[in-house]
């Protein structure tokens, strides 16, 4: 089950991969990495969860894992033990698969 807390996030697409920090509490999520800020909501149903988040650039730097900035990302995943994994897509680039692994931090 996905619990309230802070998670190290490892995310990847076929273009690139990256890491960040995500905070999750009572249906809300927020976080950042070197160039992007994230915020959104999530729902938990047993071991399964879904999330919708927005990501926007906060600093100049390298290309995002999606190849574009200012995104809405939709995810579905499973929290099995302390680690959660999810897959999804960004509305702006629906043909590009996105994967994320969340590890308690």
Residue pairs with C-beta under 8 A, 6 or more apart in sequence:
1 44
1 46
1 47
1 79
2 24
2 42
2 44
2 49
2 79
2 84
2 102
3 24
3 79
4 24
4 25
4 26
5 23
5 24
5 25
5 104
5 105
6 21
6 22
6 23
6 24
6 104
6 105
7 21
7 22
7 23
7 24
7 84
7 102
7 103
7 104
7 105
8 19
8 20
8 21
8 102
8 103
8 104
8 105
9 19
9 20
9 21
9 22
9 31
9 33
9 100
9 101
9 102
9 103
10 17
10 18
10 19
10 100
10 101
10 103
11 17
11 18
11 19
11 20
11 65
11 98
11 99
11 100
11 101
12 18
12 65
12 98
12 99
12 100
13 65
13 66
13 96
13 97
13 98
13 99
14 96
14 97
15 63
15 65
15 66
15 67
15 96
16 62
16 63
16 64
16 65
17 65
18 33
18 34
18 64
18 65
19 33
20 31
20 32
20 33
20 34
20 36
20 38
21 31
21 32
21 33
21 105
22 29
22 30
22 31
22 38
22 102
23 29
23 30
23 31
24 42
27 41
27 42
27 43
28 39
28 40
28 41
28 42
29 38
29 39
29 40
29 41
29 42
29 51
29 53
30 37
30 38
30 39
30 40
31 37
31 38
32 38
32 58
34 59
34 61
34 62
35 57
35 58
35 59
35 60
35 61
35 62
35 64
36 55
36 56
36 57
36 58
36 64
36 69
37 55
37 56
37 57
37 58
38 53
38 54
38 55
39 53
39 54
40 51
40 52
40 53
40 54
40 73
41 51
41 52
41 53
42 49
42 50
42 51
42 52
43 49
43 50
43 51
44 79
47 78
47 79
47 80
48 76
48 77
48 78
48 79
49 76
49 77
49 78
49 79
49 84
49 86
50 74
50 75
50 76
50 77
51 73
51 74
51 75
51 77
51 86
51 88
52 72
52 73
52 74
52 75
53 72
53 73
53 75
54 70
54 71
54 72
54 73
55 64
55 70
55 71
55 73
55 90
56 69
56 70
56 71
57 64
57 69
57 70
64 71
65 98
66 90
66 92
66 93
66 96
66 98
67 93
67 96
68 90
68 92
68 93
70 92
71 90
71 91
71 92
71 93
72 90
72 91
72 92
73 88
73 89
73 90
73 91
73 98
74 88
74 89
74 90
74 91
75 86
75 87
75 88
75 98
75 100
76 86
76 87
76 88
77 84
77 85
77 86
77 87
77 100
78 84
78 85
78 86
79 102
82 103
82 104
83 101
83 102
83 103
83 104
84 101
84 102
85 99
85 100
85 101
85 102
86 99
86 100
86 102
87 97
87 98
87 99
87 100
88 98
88 100
89 96
89 97
89 98
90 96
90 98
